[in-house]
Amino acid sequence: MATAVQSRTAKRPRSALWGRVLLYVVCIFIAILFLFPIVWSAISSVKPPKEASAAPPTFLPSQIDFANYGKLDDYGRGVWSYVGNSVITAIITVIGSTVLSTLAGYGFARFNFPMKNIAFVLILATLMIPFQSILIPLFLILTGLRLQNTLFGLALVYITFQLPFGVFIMRNTFASVPREIEEAALLDGCTPLTMLYRVMFALVRPGIITVGIYAFLNSWNEFLAALIFMTKEANFTLPILLTSVRSGYYGAIDWGALQAGLMVSIVPCVVIFLLLQRYYVGGLTGGAIKG
Amino acid sequence: MGLAAFRTSSNKQGDSGAGASVGRRYVGLFFTLPAIIFTLVFFILPLGMTIFMSLHKWSLMGEHNFIGIQNYIDLLTRDSQFWNSLWFTTRYTLLITPAIFIIAFLLALLVNLPLRMIGVFRTIYFLPAVIGLGTSSLLWVWLLNDRVGAINAILKLLGLVDRPIIWLADPNYVMIAIIVSIVWKTVGFTMILLLTGMQAIPAELYESARVDGANYWEQLRYIMLPLMRRTFALALVLSVIGSYLAFDQFFIMTAGGPQNQTISVVYWIYKKSFTDFNLGYGASMSIVLLVILVVLSVIQMWLLRDDTTY
């Protein structure tokens, strides 16, 4: 095989080499287009505040200065308090989505029970309905449960939005575990719950991580539901707060603070994605193509 | 051999054991119940309530009286902004869907090439997709700004414009500006989706075509494209639905302006419901939007249905 490829390239080394170089140039050019907005924002966020708002913009900072990040403390109760809100909401959403999806995925993959198919279709069918169309009554339901304006209430809604994807992924993950493992454990006297905890948990961990990443990103980034449900400024999540930094009811737009705020919002997503990319893309293919 | 014997015997045992025990009949229900309850309380119930509310005049305080289909009549006959929004959202969808599709397909072809380090480029092109839409909208508000924004500075540097373009407030430029920002944010997602479809095609099919003398473009035309119909259908449905539900970018980047030209349907529902507090009316618009989306998805799935099995 190797010799075949070599002989082919040897026949026309020039054109093949130049074709390769050209492709890399194209790749790099496109990469610059995609990276530019994020990198430019990162660079600008560490400019001294005056340079960050300079018109026209300057290129590199004259010195590295974190004053823009410091200024984030002046917005509302200080940006870190809203970062805290977003973190709390994301943690509840991640724990809730992974636990509910794992339990349900196990139930659907391994047990027969009355109305099983109806229940499964019911959960998956919610994928067809855009959540935007049910936000009005959800607002009333949360009010009825006295959960309006609470991070917990917002997280409950986010968990529900994650369920069709999560249950689907976890059911497939459990279904791919060989039955022999459970049967051996059953002979050892495991109950279904201890089986799930002691035996299955380790085997389905990739699925759980996938569900967790999507839950985190969707909760961290969600805008419309948070905008509607969180009417008190103290409970704003980060995306809502950033909009008010922009929209100017704090006066003129502070571009330096905005760039710093954007970085605070972007960096966790990028880091989590880069660390757990494998699981993220696995979720995309498992959830999308097979479905 | 011994293993196979063990497998069949234990399988039989497991099945009969499950059937015999009565308690085991409900074990599965126990595991799935929390997810079912969440779906009922926070999805099915509000869906039913949306239909119920759409038949009422319903204020934020909760007073409501039944008015039949009056909301729908008002919506279809009196609300010119609803029609403007529907038309605007449709136009936006018709422009952005082909843009995303063509660029995503070309990128997928590129990152599917057997080049060293191509995985790095794949990751880079996908990166904006993990950022929030709200965050990326704000990022583009800054990039597109006429005074401090990089886009105008670059265009000026290249000598393409004399004076900065006020992208988001100029009726001639607002659509293209938003489309560029959304393509940047979402095209990587569609790229990965299409790439997965490409890689799912068995390599032998290409190989036998190559033996028959098919070049790259012929393989593309006669093998890849036909076999990717299901993937195209999925990506198309996701893109059209996503565009019809657009809100964040218009709320953040243009606030519906200039001259109320960029008020999408969801934005108009939001305004009617949570600025004018006419919840029943908002609910009736939600139902109309829902019906439109379901019809569109069904049509697309039917158009791109896949009869081939491979």
Contacts between the chains, C-beta under 8 A, distances in Angstrom:
chain1	res1	chain2	res2	distance
A	20	B	115	7.1
A	23	B	110	7.5
A	23	B	113	6.6
A	23	B	115	6.3
A	24	B	115	7.2
A	26	B	110	7.0
A	27	B	110	6.7
A	27	B	115	7.6
A	27	B	118	7.4
A	27	B	121	4.7
A	30	B	107	7.3
A	30	B	110	7.7
A	30	B	121	7.4
A	30	B	125	6.7
A	31	B	121	5.7
A	31	B	124	4.7
A	31	B	125	7.2
A	33	B	184	7.8
A	34	B	124	5.6
A	34	B	125	5.4
A	34	B	127	6.5
A	34	B	128	6.2
A	34	B	184	7.0
A	34	B	188	7.4
A	35	B	124	6.1
A	35	B	127	7.3
A	36	B	150	7.8
A	37	B	128	7.6
A	37	B	136	7.9
A	37	B	139	5.6
A	37	B	140	7.3
A	37	B	143	5.8
A	37	B	184	6.8
A	38	B	127	7.2
A	38	B	128	7.4
A	38	B	131	7.7
A	38	B	139	7.7
A	40	B	143	7.5
A	40	B	150	5.7
A	41	B	139	5.9
A	41	B	142	7.3
A	53	B	148	6.0
A	54	B	148	6.9
A	55	B	147	3.8
A	55	B	148	5.0
A	56	B	147	7.6
A	56	B	148	7.6
A	56	B	152	7.7
A	56	B	153	4.8
A	56	B	156	7.5
A	57	B	148	5.6
A	57	B	149	7.3
A	57	B	150	5.8
A	57	B	153	5.4
A	99	B	34	7.9
A	100	B	34	5.1
A	100	B	35	4.7
A	100	B	38	6.4
A	101	B	35	7.0
A	103	B	31	4.6
A	103	B	32	7.0
A	103	B	34	6.2
A	103	B	35	7.0
A	104	B	31	6.4
A	104	B	32	4.5
A	104	B	34	7.2
A	104	B	35	3.7
A	104	B	36	7.7
A	106	B	31	5.3
A	107	B	27	7.7
A	107	B	28	4.3
A	107	B	29	7.2
A	107	B	30	7.3
A	107	B	31	3.1
A	107	B	32	3.8
A	108	B	28	7.3
A	108	B	32	6.1
A	110	B	28	7.2
A	111	B	18	7.8
A	111	B	24	7.4
A	111	B	27	5.4
A	111	B	28	2.7
A	111	B	29	7.9
A	111	B	31	6.9
A	112	B	18	7.2
A	112	B	25	7.5
A	112	B	28	6.4
A	113	B	25	6.0
A	113	B	26	6.0
A	113	B	27	7.3
A	113	B	28	3.8
A	113	B	29	4.3
A	113	B	32	7.7
A	114	B	25	7.4
A	114	B	29	7.1
A	116	B	28	6.5
A	116	B	29	8.0
A	116	B	32	7.8
A	119	B	32	5.9
A	119	B	36	5.3
A	122	B	36	7.2
A	122	B	39	6.2
A	122	B	44	7.2
A	123	B	35	6.1
A	123	B	36	7.0
A	123	B	39	5.1
A	126	B	39	6.1
A	126	B	43	4.8
A	126	B	44	7.9
A	128	B	294	6.7
A	128	B	297	7.2
A	129	B	43	7.3
A	129	B	47	6.3
A	129	B	290	6.7
A	130	B	241	6.8
A	130	B	245	5.2
A	130	B	289	7.6
A	130	B	290	7.0
A	130	B	293	6.3
A	132	B	245	5.3
A	132	B	247	7.1
A	132	B	266	5.2
A	132	B	269	7.5
A	132	B	286	7.4
A	132	B	289	7.7
A	133	B	47	7.9
A	133	B	50	6.3
A	133	B	286	3.9
A	133	B	287	7.2
A	133	B	289	5.9
A	133	B	290	4.7
A	134	B	43	6.8
A	134	B	46	4.0
A	134	B	47	5.4
A	134	B	49	7.8
A	134	B	50	5.6
A	134	B	286	7.3
A	136	B	46	7.9
A	136	B	50	6.6
A	136	B	53	6.7
A	136	B	273	5.3
A	136	B	279	5.3
A	136	B	282	5.4
A	136	B	283	5.4
A	136	B	286	6.7
A	137	B	45	7.4
A	137	B	46	3.9
A	137	B	47	8.0
A	137	B	49	3.5
A	137	B	50	5.5
A	137	B	53	6.3
A	137	B	283	7.4
A	138	B	42	6.6
A	138	B	46	4.8
A	140	B	49	7.1
A	140	B	62	7.6
A	140	B	279	7.8
A	141	B	41	7.2
A	141	B	42	7.1
A	141	B	45	6.7
A	141	B	46	6.1
A	141	B	49	7.6
A	156	B	38	7.5
A	156	B	42	6.4
A	157	B	42	5.8
A	159	B	38	6.3
A	160	B	38	4.9
A	160	B	39	6.5
A	160	B	41	7.9
A	160	B	42	3.9
A	160	B	43	5.6
A	163	B	35	5.5
A	163	B	38	6.1
A	163	B	39	6.0
A	167	B	35	5.8
A	179	B	11	7.2
A	179	B	14	7.0
A	180	B	6	8.0
A	180	B	7	6.3
A	180	B	10	6.9
A	183	B	10	4.8
A	183	B	11	7.8
A	183	B	13	7.6
A	183	B	14	5.4
A	186	B	14	7.3
A	186	B	17	7.9
A	192	B	27	5.2
A	192	B	31	7.6
A	196	B	31	8.0
A	217	B	130	6.0
A	220	B	132	6.8
A	221	B	131	7.2
A	221	B	132	2.9
A	221	B	133	6.8
A	221	B	134	6.8
A	221	B	135	6.8
A	222	B	132	7.5
A	223	B	132	6.8
A	223	B	133	6.5
A	223	B	134	3.9
A	223	B	247	7.6
A	223	B	248	4.7
A	223	B	251	8.0
A	224	B	247	5.4
A	224	B	248	6.7
A	224	B	266	7.4
A	224	B	270	7.3
A	227	B	251	7.8
A	228	B	270	7.4
A	228	B	274	5.9
A	239	B	132	5.7
A	239	B	134	4.0
A	239	B	135	6.2
A	242	B	134	7.2
A	242	B	135	6.9
A	242	B	138	5.7
A	243	B	134	6.8
A	243	B	138	7.0
A	243	B	251	7.9
A	243	B	252	5.8
A	246	B	138	5.7
A	246	B	141	6.2
A	246	B	252	7.2
A	247	B	255	7.9
A	255	B	142	6.3
A	255	B	145	7.9
A	255	B	148	5.3
A	258	B	138	6.7
A	258	B	142	6.1
A	259	B	142	6.9
A	262	B	135	6.0
A	262	B	138	6.1
A	262	B	139	5.5
A	262	B	142	7.8
A	265	B	131	7.7
A	265	B	132	6.5
A	265	B	135	4.5
A	266	B	131	5.4
A	266	B	135	6.1
A	266	B	139	8.0
A	269	B	130	4.6
A	269	B	131	5.6
A	269	B	132	7.2
A	270	B	127	6.5
A	270	B	130	6.5
A	270	B	131	7.5
A	272	B	130	7.8
A	273	B	127	7.3
A	273	B	130	4.3
A	274	B	123	7.4
A	277	B	123	6.6
A	280	B	130	7.7
A	281	B	192	6.5
A	284	B	192	5.9
A	284	B	193	6.9
A	284	B	196	7.0
A	285	B	196	4.7
A	288	B	193	6.1
A	288	B	196	7.3
A	288	B	234	6.1
A	289	B	193	7.9
A	289	B	196	5.5
A	289	B	197	6.6
A	289	B	200	6.5
A	289	B	230	7.9
A	289	B	231	6.8
A	289	B	234	7.4
